[in-house]
């Protein structure tokens, strides 16, 4: 099942370190078939407040997402982002093609 690395960065210091991170991240994704699906952009706010940047990276499955995050190549640049931004980052599995809204009630 498809999985995603999701980042909601609320503060980013766009200096040389973040530029270095951005210049290096694409190469870390390729071995794990990671692809940006959302990377910044201005959201069209419909409800609530929003600040920051949303990043969504798609992987073929949760194992690939975990392997990417733990990879030596990503670990080499990770500190560039961590020291120069604040926010939340997590991995999550996507829904199956046949998922229905009420499916979440089965696990409740």
C-alpha positions in Angstrom: 0.0 0.0 0.0 1.3 3.5 -0.9 2.8 5.4 2.0 3.7 9.0 2.5 6.3 11.1 4.3 4.5 14.3 5.4 6.0 17.4 6.7 4.3 20.5 8.0 7.0 23.0 8.5 5.9 26.1 10.3 9.2 27.9 10.3 11.9 27.7 7.8 15.2 29.7 7.7 15.8 29.7 3.9 19.6 30.1 4.2 22.5 28.1 2.9 21.7 25.1 5.0 18.2 24.7 3.6 19.5 25.3 0.1 22.0 22.5 0.7 19.2 20.2 2.0 17.0 21.0 -1.1 19.9 20.4 -3.4 20.5 17.0 -1.9 17.1 15.5 -1.1 16.1 14.4 -4.7 19.1 12.0 -4.9 18.1 10.4 -1.5 14.5 9.7 -2.8 15.4 8.0 -6.1 16.6 4.6 -4.6 13.3 4.3 -2.7 11.0 5.4 -5.6 10.1 8.5 -3.5 8.3 11.3 -5.4 7.2 14.7 -4.3 3.4 15.0 -4.5 3.1 18.3 -2.6 6.0 20.6 -2.0 5.1 24.0 -0.7 2.7 26.0 -2.8 0.0 28.4 -1.5 -3.0 26.5 -0.2 -6.5 27.7 -0.9 -7.8 28.1 2.6 -11.4 26.9 3.1 -11.6 26.3 6.8 -9.4 27.2 9.8 -6.0 28.9 9.9 -2.9 27.7 8.1 0.7 28.8 8.2 3.8 27.1 7.0 4.7 24.7 4.2 3.2 21.3 3.4 5.4 18.6 1.9 4.1 15.2 0.9 6.4 12.6 -0.6 4.9 9.3 -1.9 6.6 5.9 -1.6 5.5 2.5 -2.9 4.9 1.3 0.7 5.7 2.0 4.3 8.9 -0.1 4.2 10.3 2.1 1.5 9.4 5.2 3.4 11.1 4.0 6.5 14.2 2.8 4.6 14.5 6.3 3.0 14.2 8.1 6.3 16.8 5.8 7.9 19.1 5.8 4.9 22.7 7.0 5.3 22.2 9.4 2.3 19.2 11.1 3.9 20.7 11.1 7.4 23.7 13.0 5.9 21.5 16.0 5.0 18.7 15.7 7.6 20.4 17.9 10.2 20.5 20.7 7.6 16.7 20.8 7.8 16.2 20.0 11.5 18.5 22.8 12.6 16.9 25.3 10.3 13.2 24.6 10.5 10.4 23.8 12.9 7.3 21.7 12.4 6.1 18.1 12.3 7.2 15.2 10.1 5.7 11.7 10.0 5.1 8.6 7.9 1.6 7.4 7.1 0.1 4.7 4.9 -2.4 5.8 2.3 -5.9 4.4 1.9 -6.6 1.5 -0.5 -8.5 2.2 -3.7 -11.6 0.6 -2.3 -11.6 2.6 1.0 -14.8 4.1 2.1 -15.2 6.7 4.9 -17.0 4.3 7.2 -14.1 1.9 7.1 -12.5 3.9 10.0 -15.4 2.9 12.2 -14.3 -0.8 12.0 -11.2 0.1 14.0 -12.9 2.4 16.5 
